[in-house]
Each structure stands twice: as C-alpha cells, then as structure tokens.
Amino acid sequence: MTTVHGGTVATATPPLDVPAIRAQFPILERTVRGEQRLIYLDSGATSQKPLAVLDAERHFYLTSNAAVHRGAHQLAEEATEAYEGGRAVMAAFVGAQPDEVVFTRNATESLNLVAYSFVNATDKARWGSPLPEGAERFILSPGDEILITEMEHHANLVPWQEVCAKTGAVLRWIGLTADGRLDLDRLDDLVGPRTRVVSFVHQSNLLGTINPIQPLVSAARSVGALVVLDACQSVPHMPVDVAGLGVDAMAWSGHKMLGPTGIGCLWARPEVLASMPPFISGGSMIELVTMERTTFADPPKRFEAGVPMVAQAVGLAAACEFLNDLGMPAVAAHEHDITGYALGRLQEVPGLRIVGPLDNDMRGSAISFVMDGVHPHDVGQVLDSRGIAVRVGHHCAWPACRSMGVPATTRISPYIYNDRADIDALVEALDGVGSLFGVG
Ligand SMILES: Cc1ncc(COP(=O)(O)O)c(C=O)c1O
C-alpha cells in the first residue's frame, strides 16, 4: 500500500507507462515556438484529449447523430442510448447511480444550478408558486448563512455572492493558514444554526491543497446545512466515490478529465435533486405544459432543458473509460510521484517560492510559485518561449491570492502524460528566467 493524499488509496499499482500514454495524445507530438517540443503543464485549466475521446465523438457524428429523447426514428434511439449510456459510465466513475448525475455545460454551471435552487425556491415561496416536495431546504431568509472558503475558485464564490445579494443571506468564509491550508480552528464559530450551506473545493486549483472533507461535513451535518463539493480538480486526478464522501452535491467538468469541452456534471443525492426547482426552463425538462402552467420532469431531465450535449457525453464516457483502463489509483500514484519530484526540484531554483503546502501528502499536482523580482507573466512568457505551457495570473482565485500575499502566480499542473523529464526541463528553463532577469 502507498499513502497518497493522507490515505492508503493507492495499492501496489504498476506505474503509468507515460510514453504509451503520450502516444494517445497526438497534440503532444507537435512543436511550438519554432522547434521546441511541447511540454504541456496546464492540465488544471484543461486537459488534452486522447484519440479514444476524439474517435468516440467522431463516430457518434458519423453514425448516430440526432437529437435525443423525442425522435421516432432509429438515429434518435441510438443517440438517446449513447447519451444515457454516457451518463451511466460517468455516474459509475464516481460511484453514483445514472439518475443522480445531471449534465451541464461545465462545473461553473453545475455550481450555479445548486446556487440558483436557493434563489428560485426563495422567489417562488415569496409568490406562493408551486415548489417540489422538500424544497423548503432551499428557501432562504435574510440573515441565513452560506459558508465557503477563501480558496474557492470564482465559480464557487461569485454564484454564492449572487445568492446573498438576491435573498439577504450572508456569506461567511473559512480563512487560510500561511502555508495555504484551511484554518479550521474557527470552524465552530463559523458554523451555527443559521448556516444553510457549506460549500468548498476538494482540491484548490491555485494552491494544490486537498481539503479534509470529514470535519466540514460533520460541522454542516450538526446544523442540517447542505454540503456542496467543488470536485473540479479532484475527479480527474484521484479516485472519488460520492458514497464515501458524505457530501450532498458535487460538481466537476469533463474537459479537465480528458473529456470534451462543453460538458460538466452535477451529482446530488436523489432526494436533494428531487427537491430542487428547475434552473433553466424550456423544452425537454417538462412533464405537462398548458398555456397557464407547467409541471416539470423528474431529475436529471428537469435540469437539462433543450437539446443536450450528446456527442460530448459520448466523448466523456470514452474519457472515463480511458482513465478506468489506467486505474485511478495508478493515476493518483503517478501524480503523487511527479508532484513530490516537482516540489523538490522547484525549491532548488534560486529565488523561487512555492505558494501552497510543501507537504506532498496534503496536496495534488497543481503547484503555484512566485520568483523574486520577476512577474509571473514574464515567467510564463519565458517558459512559453521554451515550449513549456503553464498558467499565470490569479487563476480565478483572486481572494486566495490576496490572502497568500501574492498578486499572481505561475502554476504548473501536470497530469498523466507528464513525467519527471518534463519537470527537469521546467527547472532548467526557470534557472534561465533567473539569469535573464538578473535574479539568483
Ligand atoms: C477548482 C475549480 N472549480 C471550478 C472551476 C470551473 O470549471 P469550468 O471552467 O470548467 O466551469 C475550475 C476551473 O479551473 C476549478 O479549477
């Protein structure tokens, strides 16, 4: 057994065969900025897509393309099977039942779907409009509280600010320690009888921190608050099983886990989904429509108005199967190895400071850093000129940057197709950055 992320999730898995994996990603064979080999270290933003995903989408368009659910012809039947089959594969990947997974455009939309359940239920209750059974849990009163953390991606911060602005609820947050972990010392003060939601990121896209779920779930449970997990940076990188997590809802994106852009997921407990009012309304999400009123379909259809992203669901299923073939424990073990190696090597670079935990057991593979006297944008530009793709800026986690005392960082986020040689190339290029700017 190997310890990864503080738990024995990785059994004795064979290491990933990185050259064989790379061969499945033709984009990684291209050169950039002249004849530089592309070293892609920006998978936290979006991952590259293997041939299996591209082929699955192409095959769907070549053979079965049709709008799902309503057509009275063979193509529509096949497309519906492919779409619902994609849902079943995605659901199984996180240990869920198919009807518990809603397809959205991306994790941002999934989080908005949950957040707007509160706005919509509160509005409808005000006007005495019909609500699904159990929707009381989504009705907010002024002074009710929503607890998030200071390391949220804007996707799990701004929607809650909007909920507060529309309902009179109050946003509270858990602050950060100097090394970029959640400061849970004040958790008991922050969770109280008015807390209605506890929403937090599983793995920070800025700091790499993997947050402890259990204390937050326990605190939320003690006051009956809904627990929402942003699993955007965890589902692609480690085994995630919703049954074991104890949360009520979980959001993630397909494009960060080898899948296509344009598809995200929301999982929620069946009774939670059933009690959520619709978010976007129109065709396909209805039960009965008259000129006076409409009743709505059961989840997940209630939340999938319009013609959904069928080819993307097919591609996402292929991505899940690709990851299943590698084995998520092996994926996690590979990233743990490369992260530990990168943490060590980066600290050899003069003037470089890692922003986030240095303990590999507390973190995932997204590593942010700053360099004395060199702006992260300049670091990014020099790395780009060497063929190394990284991300620079506040990474849509502006408050977390502020809390860590940095305006911006450079971030690497390795994945299954990266190896130690990529990190060596990065460190060599960073040494060059120092001399170019007269630092170190
Ligand atoms: C932690 C986290 N949450 C949410 C998001 C938003 O994902 P998307 O842009 O796919 O909606 C991201 C994207 O980087 C993320 O890293």
The ligand as an SDF file (V2000), in Angstrom:
LIG
                    3D

 16 16  0  0  0  0  0  0  0  0999 V2000
  -11.4960   24.2860   -8.5430 C   0  0  0  0  0  0  0  0  0  0  0  0
  -12.2500   24.7280   -9.7580 C   0  0  0  0  0  0  0  0  0  0  0  0
  -13.5590   24.9450   -9.6640 N   0  0  0  0  0  0  0  0  0  0  0  0
  -14.2950   25.3220  -10.7170 C   0  0  0  0  0  0  0  0  0  0  0  0
  -13.7050   25.5370  -11.9460 C   0  0  0  0  0  0  0  0  0  0  0  0
  -14.5440   25.9640  -13.0950 C   0  0  0  0  0  0  0  0  0  0  0  0
  -14.5210   24.9860  -14.0740 O   0  0  0  0  0  0  0  0  0  0  0  0
  -15.1530   25.2900  -15.5090 P   0  0  0  0  0  0  0  0  0  0  0  0
  -14.4730   26.4930  -16.0310 O   0  0  0  0  0  0  0  0  0  0  0  0
  -14.9010   24.0610  -16.2790 O   0  0  0  0  0  0  0  0  0  0  0  0
  -16.5980   25.5500  -15.2670 O   0  0  0  0  0  0  0  0  0  0  0  0
  -12.3250   25.3400  -12.0810 C   0  0  0  0  0  0  0  0  0  0  0  0
  -11.6440   25.6020  -13.3530 C   0  0  0  0  0  0  0  0  0  0  0  0
  -10.4550   25.8420  -13.4040 O   0  0  0  0  0  0  0  0  0  0  0  0
  -11.5880   24.9020  -10.9610 C   0  0  0  0  0  0  0  0  0  0  0  0
  -10.2670   24.6900  -11.0450 O   0  0  0  0  0  0  0  0  0  0  0  0
  1  2  1  0
  2  3  1  0
  2 15  2  0
  3  4  2  0
  4  5  1  0
  5  6  1  0
  5 12  2  0
  6  7  1  0
  7  8  1  0
  8  9  2  0
  8 10  1  0
  8 11  1  0
 12 13  1  0
 12 15  1  0
 13 14  2  0
 15 16  1  0
M  END
$$$$
